[in-house]
């Protein structure tokens, strides 16, 4: 087996009808083709390694080969990488959609459901998201609104600002509006059921979506905690996401006395070098991701001047659902 080392991953640019041709905020050198880019996958299974002996391998291939050495003992499935991080660039509204939870997904033959969270990187004035159904809305009302093309009126539309973190547990009906850039962390699933798409000629999944949706969920705004350069953005049963502002080197470990997890590092401002014993240093910059295999254990980040970095990992103990301000209690806007 190849010795473990930090993996710099090549971003995977995904075309979406609601995306943009302007990625300059994070990828000024990337030339967008005829179709707009809506998502940039940073730790997707098709993302390829850019450095070292494993260069050219996909994260999915390595997950099958390395098992817990990459994916960690905290992963529910030893052969699948557990976390997907992506940057979302909406120029138009995303569909009103819902994702299944683990039980619903497994009944459909899928590995896991899709709970996610959104960290707002940038937002223009008036940028908003649709998060959960308004209080008292039932399945029957949703079904009727889809038929009457009034579905978006049933959501809580919330204005967002840079630095906000929103938790979107599986079963939450949601949408994203234009004018913001989000860093999404989620379970490794690409299962999306579109309930409503503003008349765009794309397939809807009304039957599946109604079966997966929940009238009430834990979705909402998360209050961040912490200090001294580290902010806990969200802690949940599926993932833990924190943010570091580093001006000097800092040491980390993928292991504790309860288990191991891979660490997914995304630079959102500045740059740094990830170093580990016996391995070549791995530089990464804004918009790039480094995955530290769970079995590597100890590593350090040495900022180049200054680094703002978001890290995602698995909890190695049972973690409760996060405390949120429910969407219907936040100030909503009309769309």
N, C-alpha and C positions, 0 to 999 in steps of 0.2 A: 504494500500500500504506500502511495506517495505520502511523504511527511506532510502534516497539516500546516497550513499557513493562511494568513488573511487573504481573502479573495476579492479583488477589485472586479466589479461586474460592469459590463457594457450596457448602457440604457437601451431599452427596447421600446421604440416609438410606435404607438398604436393609432391608426386612423379612426376617427369618429366623426359622424356627421355634425355633431355639436362642437367640434374642436376648433382650433385656431391655426393660422399660418404664422403666428408670431410667438416664438418660443424664446425670445431674446432675454427674458428675465432670468432664465436658467441655462439655456442652450443657444447662445448667440451664434455659434458656428454651424448649427444644424440647419440644413436646407430642406424646408418642407416642400413636398411635391404638390401635385394637383389637389389631393385630398387632405383635409385638415387633420392635425394631430390633436387628439383629445386626452390621451393618457400616455405617460412615460413610465413603463414598468421598470422598477429598480431591482427587485429581488424575485422576479418571476421565474418559473421553471425553464423558460426559453432564454433567459438572460445568460450570456456567455462570459466566461472568465477571461479577463484581459491580461493577467500576469502569471508568471511562474510556470512550473511544469504542467499545470492543469489548464493552461490557456487554450481556449477554443471549446472546452467542455461546457455543457449547459449545467445550470444549477439543478435541474431535474435529474440529469444523468448522474451527477455527483451524489445527490440524495439517495439514489438507488445503490450506488457503489459503497458509500461511506456510512450509511445508516446513522446510528446514534453519534458517531464521531463528527458528523456534520450537523445533524438535526437535533441532537440532544436527547437526554433521557426524559425530559419533560414533554416531548412531542407525543401526541396521541398515536401517530402512525410513524413507525421507525423509518419507513422508506420514502416519505414525502417531506419536502421542506415545508415547515409549518407556517411561515409568515410571508405575506405579500405586501410590499410597499410600492407605492406609485405616486407620481405627481399628476394632478388633474388640472387641465387647462380648458375650462368651458368658455366658449364665446357665445353659445346659445344654451338654452335650458336642456338639461338632461331629462330623459323620460321620467315620469312618475313610476317608481319601481319598488320592488321588495325582494329580499333575499331569504332563503329558508334557514331555519336553525338546524342544529346537528341531527335531531330526530327526524325532521321532515326530509332533510337531504339524504340521510341514510336509507329511508324508505324508497327513495328514488334511485338508489344504487350509487350515490355519490359519497365521497370520502368524508366530507364535513360540510357544515353550513357556512354562513358568511356573516359574522359579526365584524364590524369595522369601526374606525374612528377617523375624524377629519381634523387635521391641524391646519389652521388658516395661515398660509405663508404671505399672501398678498390679497388685498381687497380694495376695490374702488368704492367710493361712496355709493350707497344703495345696493351693493352686492348682497345677495340673500340666498338662503337655502330653504328647502321645504323639509321639515322634520316632524314626522308623525302625524297622525290624524287628530283633528280638533276634538276636544273633549265631547264624549257622547256619540261620536260617529260609529255606526254599526256596519257590519258586512253588507247588509241589504242596501244601505245608503251608498256605499262604495260601488257596488254593482250597478246601481241606478245611475250614479254620476258618470261612470265609464260610458254607459250607453248614451247619456245626454251630453257628453263631452264637457262636463263641468268638474272633472276629477280634481284639478289643481286647486279648486276653491275649498276642498276639504282638508288641506294641509295647513300646518302652522308654518307660515313663511317668516323667517327671522333674518334680520340684517346682521351681517358678520363683519368682524374686524380682525386685522392681523394679530396673531397670538391666541385667538380663540381655539378651544378644543371642544369638539362635539363627539359624543359617544352615540353610535348607531347600532344597537343590538339587532340581531336577526329577527325578522318579522316586522320591523319598522317600515312603514311606507314612507318614502323619501324622494327628494329630487334636489338638484343643485342648479342654481341660476348662474348667469354670466357675471363677469366682473371680478372673479376671485381666482386664486390659485391655491389648491389644497394639497397637502401631503396626507395620503390615505394609508393607514395601516390596517390590515385585515387578516382574517383566517385565509389560508391558501385555497380559495375557491373563486371561480369565475361565473358562478350561477346567478343570473339576474332574471327576474320575471318582470317584464314591462306590463304595467297596468294601463298606461295612458301615454301617448306620445305626440300630442298636439297636432294630430293629423299627418305626421310624417309617415311615409309608406314603409314602415318596418313592422315586423311581426310582433304581435302582442301575446302575452301568456296569461290571459285573464283567469282561466280555471286554476292553473298552478299558483298564480299570484294570490288569488283569494284564499287558497288552501294554506299558503305560507304566511299570510299577513296576520298580525295581531292587532286587536283594537286598541290595546294599551301596552306600552313597552317602557323600558327604562331609559330610552333615548333622551338626550338633553345635553346641556352645556356642563362641562366638567370644570370645577374650580381647581386650578393648579396649586401645588404645594411645593415647599422646599426653599432652598437658598444656597448661598456659598457656591454659586456657579452651576448648581444642578436643580432643575425644576422637574417634578413628577407631573407629566401631562395627563396621564390616565393609567390606572391600574385596574385590571379586569381579569375574569377567568381565562380569557383567550390570549391576552397579550398585556405587556407592560411597556409603556412608552414614556421616555423622559428626554430632557433636552439639557445639553451642556454648553456653557460658554467658557471655552478654554483659552487661557493666555500663557499657560505653561503646561508641561507634560503631566499626564495623569495616568495612573495605573488602574487596570480593570481585570476582571476574571469572568469567564463564562461558567464557572463552577462555584457551587457553595456546598454546604454539608448535606443538602437535600437533593441535589441533582445538577444537571447541566442544561444549558440552552445556547443556541447560536445567538450572536449579537449582530443585529443589522444596523449599520451606521450610515446615516445620510447627512452629507454636508449641505446645510442650507445657507451658510455664509462663510466666506473665507476658505481656508484649506489647511491640511495637516498631513502628517505621515503616521501610519499605523505600523508599529514595530513589535516584533516578538522574537524570542530567543532563537538564534540560529537561522533566521529567515531574512530575506532581503526586505528593506523597508518598502511600504506600499503608500505612495502619495495619492491623495484624493482631494477633489475640489468641489465647489458648489455644484449641486445637481448630480453628484456621483455617489455611489453606494459601495461600501465594503462589508462583506459578510465574514465574521470571525467564526470559524467552525467551533462547535460546542466542545470538541475534544482538545482544542488547542489550549484552553484554560487561560493562561496569563498573557496579557498584551498591554501595550501602552499607546496612547495617542500623544503625539508631539505636534502642537499647532505651529503653522507657519505664520507667525505674527499673532493671529487670532482665528479661532474656529467656533462657529455655532453649529452644533451637531445634534440631530435627533437620533436616538437609539431605541430600537424595539427588540424585545426579547420575550421569552415565555416565562410565566411564573413557575417556580419549582415547588410551590405549596398551593393549597387550595385558597383562592382569592375570591372575595365576594364581588358582586356587581358594584360598579363605581357609584358614588353618590353624585347625582346630577341635579341641575335645575331643569325640571321637565319643560319640554318645548312649549306647552300651552301656558306655562307661567312666565315665559319670556315675552318681551314686547314684540308683537308681530306686525308685519307690514302687509299691505294689499298688493296683489300682483294683477 
